[in-house]
Amino acid sequence: MSGPQGEWAPAPEGSAGEVGGELVPWKEGTVGVQTIDLVKDYGSGPGAVRALAGLSVSAERNRFTAIMGPSGSGKSTLLHCMAGLDAPTSGRVLLGPTDLTQLPEKKLTKLRRDRIGFVFQSYALLPQLSVKQNITLPLEVAGRKVDGQWLKTVVEALDLGRVLKQRPTRLSGGQQQRVAMARALLPRPDVVFADEPTGALDATTAREMLQFLRTSVHELGQTIVMVTHDPLAAEHTDHVLLLHQGALAAQIANPTAPVVLEALTVLDRMPADGWMTGGYRAAAIGGGYPGGTGVYPAASAAASRLALPAGPSARPA
């Protein structure tokens, strides 16, 4: 999605599970991964916890998308379902034209190996292997030949050439995270999913990692979906999906850190039943609340100020 810089919009009705989600027709160069009416429950009966509430979202190909929201909003659950690491209770997950929810376990395992890359906050490197062996391991397990030129490109882009023969335990946290990113990129997956990839990094290393992620999207043609809590990290992305109570609350095109922080502050102070209810919906549709936050709809051509209900508890401090 594209739009004026730093704008955000309320999610359309239905994305919060009120009406059925709509399948976006897949075309080359458009949708990379999408969910349709995605529900994820943990447990059963009266004690069940609904982590995702009929969520329909998409991340475009060759774009850098961030998933954000308050603690407990379903960010990591959505990422894991999108990546085929966790099975939804109901609904669909499509990687390009492939419906992950219809695949038997063996085919899903092969798809994850061949078409999905995943970067964990904990790096998940094997200490007994060298850096180079860690990077090439997924291809070797899959019985695929390593493209030497692509390996060189990835290694040089991540500045890992001098440590290829070392063990991961001898590297800094930033270097280990770059190794994990190289391992995810080497198979040329359809989508790389990253779960808080900068969470354990210092500010300088985090900034360098985010700059590389953006470069890998816009210069190497990669598609990346990242969970983050950091507005500064989100500023490097093309698009932000904001979750609240397992539903899509809002979206931000061409995000800036101040606008993301403002939106997160508002989400943090919402009632449990979410954005698109009651006064929130009325304000969004009605065209504005005088003295509102100064953010504008990005999903429509309307120029009216996006409103918030009156009262200090609904407004950023």
Stockholm file with secondary structure:
# STOCKHOLM 1.0

chainA/1-317         MSGPQGEWAPAPEGSAGEVGGELVPWKEGTVGVQTIDLVKDYGSGPGAVRALAGLSVSAERNRFTAIMGPSGSGKSTLLHCMAGLDAPTSGRVLLGPTDLTQLPEKKLTKLRRDRIGFVFQSYALLPQLSVKQNITLPLEVAGRKVDGQWLKTVVEALDLGRVLKQRPTRLSGGQQQRVAMARALLPRPDVVFADEPTGALDATTAREMLQFLRTSVHELGQTIVMVTHDPLAAEHTDHVLLLHQGALAAQIANPTAPVVLEALTVLDRMPADGWMTGGYRAAAIGGGYPGGTGVYPAASAAASRLALPAGPSARPA
#=GR chainA/1-317 SS CCCSTTEEEECCTTTBSSSCCCCCCCCTTSEEEEEEEEEEEESCGGGCEEEEEEEEEEEETTCEEEEECSTTSSHHHHHHHHTTSSCCSEEEEEETTEEGGGSCHHHHHHHHHHHEEEECTTCCCCTTSCHHHHHHHHHHHHTCCCCHHHHHHHHHHTTCGGGTTSCGGGSCHHHHHHHHHHHHHTTCCSEEEEESTTTTSCHHHHHHHHHHHHHHHHTTCCCEEEECSCHHHHTTSSEEEEEETTEEEEEEESCCHHHHHHHHHHHHTSCTTCSSSHHHHHHHHHTCCTTCCSCCCSSSSCCSCCCCCSSGGGSCC
#=GC SS_cons         CCCSTTEEEECCTTTBSSSCCCCCCCCTTSEEEEEEEEEEEESCGGGCEEEEEEEEEEEETTCEEEEECSTTSSHHHHHHHHTTSSCCSEEEEEETTEEGGGSCHHHHHHHHHHHEEEECTTCCCCTTSCHHHHHHHHHHHHTCCCCHHHHHHHHHHTTCGGGTTSCGGGSCHHHHHHHHHHHHHTTCCSEEEEESTTTTSCHHHHHHHHHHHHHHHHTTCCCEEEECSCHHHHTTSSEEEEEETTEEEEEEESCCHHHHHHHHHHHHTSCTTCSSSHHHHHHHHHTCCTTCCSCCCSSSSCCSCCCCCSSGGGSCC
//
